[in-house]
């Protein structure tokens, strides 16, 4: 019984420490990977649901987006306009959903003088399309690399690269 109580208290203490370190903007290196994976998941959830305000909240004002088919976009206004005008314009007729390919996503911490200042997340992602109310279908796969930077105590995505796009038959 003491082991159960002690074990539960220990896990609670560890969880509280993790939340304090991450929310204070001073993440320990061991927590960065999980935190970035969570931020990335929330960002793509906002993207998939055309929640523009939430989508923007994860991006730096000087974000740069590089796409091997559509070309580059520089700055938050340009990226936001592209998402609004292309992906979110007529959701009844066209929906695009992005999904990371399980097992391919990796996070790499960036440090200077033993302090984490950024992280790179990379992997593969799939794209699904639903048109005119028809069932969703897999249309493509590509690779991605994103740079997340700690700016004024907040994690922001600053560089987004989506490349090696391939159609899926």
C-alpha positions in Angstrom: 0.0 0.0 0.0 2.8 2.4 0.8 4.4 1.7 -2.6 1.1 2.6 -4.3 0.8 5.8 -2.3 4.5 6.7 -2.7 4.4 5.9 -6.5 1.3 8.0 -7.0 2.8 11.0 -5.2 6.0 10.6 -7.1 4.2 10.6 -10.4 2.2 13.7 -9.3 5.4 15.5 -8.3 7.0 14.7 -11.6 4.0 15.8 -13.6 3.9 19.1 -11.7 7.6 19.6 -12.3 7.2 19.0 -16.0 4.3 21.5 -16.3 6.1 24.2 -14.3 9.3 23.8 -16.4 7.5 23.8 -19.7 5.0 26.6 -18.9 7.8 28.8 -17.5 9.5 28.8 -20.9 12.6 27.1 -19.5 12.1 23.6 -20.7 14.5 20.9 -19.7 15.9 19.0 -22.7 14.2 15.8 -21.7 10.8 17.4 -22.0 11.3 19.3 -25.3 10.5 16.4 -27.6 7.1 15.6 -26.0 6.3 19.3 -25.8 7.1 20.0 -29.5 5.2 16.9 -30.6 2.1 18.2 -28.7 2.5 21.7 -30.1 2.9 20.3 -33.6 -0.3 18.2 -33.1 -2.3 21.2 -31.9 -1.0 23.3 -34.8 -2.1 20.7 -37.4 -5.4 20.2 -35.7 -6.0 24.0 -36.2 -4.9 23.7 -39.8 -7.1 20.7 -40.5 -10.1 22.5 -39.0 -9.4 25.9 -40.5 -9.2 27.5 -37.1 -7.2 30.5 -38.4 -6.7 32.2 -35.1 -5.3 29.1 -33.4 -3.3 28.3 -36.5 -1.6 31.7 -36.4 -0.9 31.4 -32.6 1.7 28.7 -33.3 3.6 30.7 -35.9 6.2 33.5 -35.7 5.4 36.8 -37.5 8.4 36.1 -39.7 7.5 32.5 -40.6 8.8 31.2 -43.8 7.1 28.3 -45.7 8.8 26.4 -48.4 6.9 24.0 -50.7 8.4 22.0 -53.5 5.3 22.4 -55.7 3.6 25.7 -54.6 6.8 27.7 -53.9 7.7 29.9 -50.9 5.7 32.1 -48.7 7.3 34.7 -46.5 5.6 36.2 -43.3 2.5 35.3 -41.3 0.1 37.4 -43.5 1.1 35.6 -46.7 0.9 32.2 -45.2 -2.4 33.0 -43.5 -3.9 34.4 -46.7 -2.8 31.2 -48.6 -4.5 28.9 -46.1 -7.7 31.0 -46.1 -7.8 31.4 -49.9 -6.9 27.8 -50.8 -7.7 25.3 -48.0 -10.5 27.1 -46.1 -12.4 28.9 -48.8 -15.2 26.5 -49.5 -15.2 23.7 -47.0 -18.5 22.2 -48.2 -16.9 21.5 -51.6 -13.3 20.8 -50.6 -11.5 19.6 -47.5 -7.9 18.8 -47.1 -6.6 17.0 -44.0 -2.9 16.5 -43.1 -1.8 13.6 -41.0 1.7 12.7 -39.8 2.8 9.1 -40.7 3.2 7.2 -37.4 6.7 6.1 -36.7 8.4 8.6 -39.0 8.3 11.7 -36.8 11.4 12.7 -34.9 12.3 15.7 -32.8 15.9 17.1 -32.5 16.7 19.7 -29.8 18.8 22.7 -30.6 21.0 23.9 -27.7 23.5 26.6 -27.0 25.5 26.5 -23.8 23.3 23.7 -22.5 20.2 25.8 -23.0 17.5 24.7 -25.4 16.6 27.4 -27.8 14.8 25.5 -30.6 13.8 22.2 -32.0 13.6 20.6 -35.4 10.7 18.2 -36.1 10.7 16.1 -39.2 9.0 13.1 -40.8 6.5 12.2 -43.4 2.9 13.3 -43.7 -0.1 12.2 -45.7 -2.8 14.3 -47.3 -6.5 13.3 -47.6 -9.1 15.1 -49.6 -12.9 15.1 -49.4 -14.8 16.7 -52.3 -18.5 17.6 -52.6 -19.4 15.6 -49.5 -17.8 12.4 -50.8 -15.8 10.1 -48.5 -12.2 11.2 -47.8 -9.5 9.7 -49.9 -5.7 9.6 -49.6 -4.2 11.7 -52.3 -0.5 12.3 -51.4 2.5 11.8 -49.2 5.5 14.1 -48.6 8.3 14.8 -46.2 8.3 17.7 -43.8 10.8 19.6 -41.6 9.7 22.3 -39.2 11.9 24.6 -37.1 10.4 25.6 -33.7 12.1 28.4 -31.8 11.7 29.5 -28.2 10.8 33.3 -28.5 10.1 35.3 -25.4 9.1 32.2 -23.5 6.8 30.9 -26.2 7.4 28.1 -28.8 6.8 29.4 -32.3 7.2 27.7 -35.6 9.5 29.8 -37.7 10.4 27.7 -40.8 8.2 25.1 -42.5 9.4 22.9 -45.3 7.2 20.4 -47.1 8.9 18.5 -49.9 9.2 15.3 -51.9 5.4 15.3 -52.6 4.2 12.2 -54.3 0.8 11.1 -55.4 -0.8 8.0 -54.0 -2.7 5.8 -56.4 
